[in-house]
Amino acid sequence: MTSRREHVPLLLWPFWAIWRLVTLILALTGRLIIAVLGLVLMVVGLLLSVTVIGAVVGIPLIIFGFLLIIRGIF
């Protein structure tokens, strides 16, 4: 989001408002998808870490999933 205020002509204001609403919805949906994907990667990493051989791949998946969840929240 920009901090400066832009002057929008009165006739174009409805289109500008719809555009802002669509971008807000897409931004929130993207964050939710990233957080869910991070949770899934953490669970898969945890399941892989149960085996000793899978821990090589599982631990980085857990870390990557955690970082995705943090990115989705903030």
C-alpha positions, 0 to 999 in steps of 0.5 A: 500500500502506498502512503501518498494520496492520489487524486482520483477524478470523481467519474473514475472513483467507482472503478478505482474503488473496485480495483482496490477491493480486488487487490485487497482480496487477492492479497489476503487470499495469497497470504492465506494460501502461503500459510496453509502451504507452510503448514502442509510442508511442516507436516510433511517434513515432520512425517519424513523426519520420523525415519532417519534417512528422511530427516535429511529432507524433513528438517529443511522442509519443517524450517521452510514451512515455518518460514512460509507461515511467518511470511503469511502472518506478517 
